[in-house]
Amino acid sequence: MSVETITLGCRLNFAESQTIAGTAPADEHWIVVNSCAVTNEAVRQTRQAIRGAHRRHPGARILVTGCAAELEPATFATMPGVSRVVGNARKLNGLVANDVMAPAGLLANVKSFVAIQTGCDHRCTFCSIWQARGPSVSLPFEAIREAVAREIDRGAKEIVLTGVDITDYEGGLGKFCQRLLASEPRLERLRLSSLDSIEIDDALFELIAGETRLMPHFHLSLQAGDDMILKRMKRRHSRADAVRTAERIKSARPDASIGADLIAGFPTESEEMAINSLKLLDDCDIIATHVFPFSPRPGTPAARMPQLAREVVKARATRLREAAANRRQRWLDSMTGTVQPVLVEGEGSGHTNNFAPVAIAGGMRGESGDARVAGRENDHLAAVWA
């Protein structure tokens, strides 16, 4: 089998790319480009990835799938080298959960992504992903449990649950996680992808407080720190809700770290509103950010709102990223001299439980244990086994 995957965007795409790689035709060289449509820049990067793949491997057949392919199939169908464009509905050929096809005898993924849900029932004014993914669908528990068991059998040390809106899992994400951890005692490290803060249920807060197998890093889909902008985004939480959620997480699990998605330069955003988002970094103790300069997606209500000048959008995104980077460096510096649990995901590199990137001398892929942090080197920690 000769299958190369190029994945853009979210962790759900990464989980699905693994499945696609295991089910692609085996008699030809295929390049699967799993696209993203969260911003115009993501769509541009998809086109760039296709052109680069065709340039490197002119004889390969290119399959384009994912959200950009769902929303703009004609854009990609005529690109040189593209043999097939497949929308999200058909991308997994009916498979309902992650089924990675790893070569026999080799360690598969130290960290494996398992999809538990897809689609979204909400209509944020800036977002077109609900059009690309359809309504929210929770995958069956048994299929997910079996997928997790397969990944552990293949050598996975950490499972990351992913989806478009995993906090919308039917019956509650917390209860689902409790059931999964109880049914699979070999699952020693469970990590969650992006969470909608307003949907976090009491059962999940119970796990955060008392379950050490749940990794203490929580990435929140906050998007903004100003109430008027949140209302115009059609988000369902207020600024106070976001701060309260972060405080509750930190109170339940003092070693937890908080990440967040934030959009800079949303239509009608004033300087005062932008400063409110900037201050959210401190108010929620955010140490990991995905900052998106606002990008008007076709057919969304936000695209019809009064737009800010692009230079203003870019400047506010830069300011937000710089402030976030400074906070992150201070957080990494604060761990100097401490002992942190570490999972080595690549040769000599991995993450602490609270998701700080770490380089560990002599660390072998798949190894885990306590490591003493010697200090920060640029954007990661340097550590040795304790």
N, C-alpha and C positions, 0 to 999 in steps of 0.2 A: 504494500500500500504506500502510495506517495501522496500525502495530504499535508498541506501547509495551511495553517490558520492565521489570519491577521484580525485581531479583535480590537474594536474601538468601544469606548463607553463603559457601561456599568458591569458590575460583577455578574449579573444575570447573563449578559452576553458571553462572559468568559465560561460560565457553566455550560451554556448551550453550544459554544464552539467546541468544547471537549466532546460533547455528544455527536455533533456533526462530523468531527474528525474520525470518530469510530464507526460511522455508518456511510461514509462517502464511497463511491465506486473505487475498486481496488486496481483497475486495469489501466489507469491513466494518472498523470500528474495533475492534481487539482489544487487550486489555491482558493480557500474560502475566506472571503472578506465579510466579517460580521459587523455591520455598520451601526452608527449612532446618529440620532437626529435631535439630540437635546438642545443643540445650538446650531446656528449657521456654520460656525467654525468646525463643528463635528462633521457636518456634511461635506465641507471642503476637504477635511482631512481624509474622509472616506474616498473621495475622488482621487486625492493625492496617493493614497495607499494602493488603489487599483492601478494607477499609471505606473507607480514604482514596481509593483508585482509583474506587470506585463513587460516592463523594460528589463527586469532581471531574468524572467523566465518567459520568453516570447512564445514558447511552444506549449505552455501550461494552459489548462482550462480554468477560467476564473468564475467562481460562483459568488454572487453578491447577495447577502441576506441581511436581516436586521431591520431596525426601525427606519433608517433612511431608504432602504430598498422597498419597504412597505409603503412609505409616503410618496416616494418619487421614483417609481420603477423605470419610467421612460428615461430619466436622467442617466441611469447606469446601463440600461440595455444596449445603448448604442456606443458605449465606450469600447475602444480597441481591446481585444482579449477577453471580453466578458462573454461567457457561453450561456450563463443562466442567471436569472434574477428570481429569487424566491422570497416571498413575504414571510412575516413572522408566523402566520397561521400554519404554514407548511414546512417550516424550517427544521422541525424535529421529526418529521415523518410519523407523527402519532406517539412518539415517546413522551412519557409524562414526567420523567425525572432524570437527573443527570446520570449517564451511564458511560463512564469514561472507558475507552478501549485502550488499556495500557499493554505494552509488549510483555509477553510472558517472562517471568524471572527478573524483571526490573522493578525498582521502586517507582510507583506511579507518582502521585503528587503528594508532597509532604503536607501541603495545604490544598484541600479540595473544596470546590464550590458546588453546592447542591441547591438546585432550584426548588422552592416550596410553593411558589405562587407566581402568577403573571397577571398583567393587565391592571387597570386602575379605574375606579368608579368616580374619581374626583375630577374636577374641571378647573384646575388652576389656570388663570388667564394667560400665562406665559408658555404653557406646555402643550405640545402636540403628541406626547408619548401615548396618551390614552387612545388617540386615533390609530397609532401604530400597533398598539398591543391589545386593544379591545378591553372589555370589562374585566373586573377582577375575578380570577379563578384560583381557588386553593387546590393544590394537588393532593391526592389521597395520602393519608398518613402512612399506610403500609408501603406504598411505592417509595415514599421518601425514606422510611426506615430501611428498606431494602437497599436503596441507593447509598445511604450512609454506611451500612454494613459492608457493601462491596468495596467502598473506598477504604475502609479500615482494613479489610482483607488484603487490599493491594498496597498497604503501607502508609496510608494517610495518617498523620498525627494530629491534624486539626481540620475540623469541618466548618465551613462558612456557609450559613444559610442565606440564600439570596432570592430576590424577586423584584418586581417593580414597586410593590407596597406591602412588605412582609408583615407589617403591623396590622394589616387588614385580613390576616389569615383567619379563615372561618373558625369560630369558637374561641379566638384569642391566641395571639402569639405566645404569651406566657404559658398558658395551659398546654399548647402544642410542645413547647420546649421542655416542660416538665415531663410530659409523656415520653418524648424522645429520649431524654436522659435516663429515665427509669427503664426504658425498654432496651437500651444499648449501653451496658455498663462499661464497654471498652472505649466509649467515646469520652476521652479525657479532656479534650479542648474543643469547646463549641464557641464559635464567634458569629456575630450577627452583622449583616450589612445594614444599609441606611434605614433609619427608623423615622416614622412620622411621630413626632413627640406627643401630639394630642391623642394618639391611638394607643400609647403604651398602657397596658392593663395592669391591674394590681398583682396578678400572678407573675408577670415579668419583673415587677419591682421586688417581689419576694425572692425570685431567683437571683436578681442582682445583689440582694443583701446577703443571701445565704448559700449560694451554689458556687463553689470555687472552680467548677469545670466550665462555667460560663465566663469567657474572657472579659476583663474589665475595660473594654473600650467601646464607646457607644457613639455612633455617628448619626447626628440628628439632621433631618431635612427642615431647616429653619427658614432659609431663603432671605429673610430680612429682619431687622430689629426695630422697625417703625410700624406702629399700629395702622396708620393710614395706608402705607404701602402694602402691608399684609392684607388689608381689606381689599385693596385694588388687585392684588394677586389672587384673591379668593381663597386664601389660606384659611384654615379653620382654627388657628390658634392666635393668641395675642402675644405681645412681647412679654407680658407678665407670665403667661403660660410657659413660654420657653425658659425663662429664668427659673421658674418654679420646678420645672422638670429637671433641669441641670442640677439644681440644688438638692433635689430629692435623690438623684442618682449618686451624687457625691456624698450625701449624708448616709445612704445605704451602703456605699462601697467607697471608702476614702481613697483607695488606690486607683479608682476608675479615672479614665481620661475621656474627654469630650471632643468630638469632631463635629463639623457642621458644613452644610452646603449654604452658600450665600451668593446672592445676585447683586451685582453693583450696577447702578445706573438704570434702574427700572423706570419706565415712563412716568413723568410727573414728579420724580424724586427731587426734592429740594436739598440744599446743602445740610440743613438741619436734620432732615430725614436720613441722609447718608451718614451723618455723625451718629445717629441713633443705632444704625447697623454696626458702625465701627465700635461703639461702646459695648455692643453685645458680646464682643470677644472677651472683654474683662468680666462682664456681668454673668456670663455662662461658663467662664473658665475654659474657653475653647483653645485647644492646642493643635488641632489639625483642621485645615479648611480646604474646601474646594470652592474657589471664588470664580464665578462666571460673570464676565461682562454681559450685560443684557443683550440678547440677540432676538430680534423680532421674527418669530417663526410664522410662516404663511398660514393664514386661516385662523389665527388665535386672536382673542379679544385684545390682548396687550399690543399686538401689532397695529391696532387701529387707534391706540391711545397716543396722546402727544409725546413724541420721542425727544430724548435729550440728544445734544450734539455728540457725535462719536468720540471726540476728544475728551469730553466731560466723562463719558462712560469709562473710557480707558484710564483716565486719571484716577477716578474713584476706585476702579478695580486694582490699580497699582498700589494706591494708598492702603486699601484693605489687605492686600497680599503682604505688603511690607510690615504692617502692624501684626498680622498673623504670624509671619516668619520670626519676628522679634519675640513674640510670646512663646513660640515653639522652641526657639533657642534657649530661652530662660528655663523652660520646662526640662529640656534635655540636660542643661547644666545642673539643674537641681538634683539629678539622679547620680551625680558623681559621688563615688564612695559607697553607694548603696549596693545591695545584693538583689538582683532581679531574676525571676524565672524567664528563661529564654528558650525559644524553639529555633533551631537552625534550619532554614528553608533552602538555602543554597550553600555552596562551599564557603564556610567562614562568615556567613551573613544570615540574619534572621530578624526576629522581633521579640521584644519583651511581651509579657501578657497584656500590658496596657498599650501595646502597639507602637512602642518606640523602636525605630530601626537600629540594629546593633551589628557591629562587626566583632566577631569573637575568634581570637587566635586559636587555630587548631580545631575549630568547630566543624564537624562532619554533618553532611546533609541528613536530616531526620533526627539528629541528636537533640536532647533537651535536658535542662537542668538549671541549677542556680549559677549565676555569673556575677562577678564583682565588676562594677562599672568604674573604669579608670578615668574617663572623661569624655568630652564631646569632640568629635572630629567633623567639622563642617555640619552636615545635616544628619549625622548618625552618632551613636554611642560607640566607644571602644571598650571592650570588656574581656575578661579572662574567666575561665571556670573557677568558681569559688571552692 
